[in-house]
């Protein structure tokens, strides 16, 4: 037989979970009504579970979401790599 939670138990569990994550950066709150000048594409990336906690802590320290940190690092690396190729070709 499956035990059913009362509404009070459910709300207490939700409140406890919310308190555990109250300092996490908030997610997006709205969508822009204006189209993006430089549209983005969502891409799924696999990250080892062992590294996710490090990523979460670094994102909190930076005051941004985990996905924003991943995006930032990826774009920085892409820019650095591209600039490196342009520099090498000019020699």
N, C-alpha and C positions, 0 to 999 in steps of 0.2 A: 504494500500500500504506500502511495506517495504522500508525503506530508505537505500540506498547503500552508503557505505563509499568510499571515493576516496582513492587511494593509499597513498597520502600524509597524509590523516586523519588516516589511518590505521598505518602508520609508526610513526606518532606523538604519537598515543596511545601506541604503542609498546615501544617507547623510554621512555615515562613517566612511564610505568610499570617496565621497566628495571631499571630506576633510583630509584624507590621505593625499589627494591630488590638488589641494587648493592653491599651492604655489606653482603649479605647472603653468606654462604660458598658455594663454587662451587660444583657441582655434579661430578661424576666420568668422567674423560676425555678420558679414553681408557680402553680396555680390555687386560689383559695379554695373551700372546700367550702360556704361560706355564701353565699346569694344576696345580691346587692348591694341596698342600700337605695335607691340611685338608679341603676338600670340604664343602661348606655351602649349606643350603637349605633355600629358601625364605619362610617366614611364615607371614601370615597376622594377625595383632593384632588390635583390636578396642580400641581406646583411646577416652575418652570423649572430645568433642570439647572445653569445658571450660578449659581443661588442655593443649591443643595443643599450646596455646600462651606461657604458662610457659615453655613448652618443647622447643619451638623455641628459646626463649630468652636464656635459659640455654645452648643450643647448640651453639648459636652465641658467648656467653661468653666463652665457651670452645674452640671455633674455629673449631668445627666439625659439620657435618650434623646431622639432627635430627635422622635419622635412625642409624647413628653410635653411637650416645648417647644412644639410646634405646638398641642397641646391647651390648654396653659396660656395661650398668647397669644390663642387664639380665645376662651376663656372670659373672660379679662380684658377683651377688646374688647367682647364681648357684654354683660358686666356694666356696663362704662362707658357703652355706648350706651343700655342700658335705663335706667340711673340718670339719664342726660342727658334722656331723654324724660319721666321722672317729675318731674324738677326743672322742666323747661319747662312742664309741665302745671299745676304748682302756682303759677305766677306770675299 
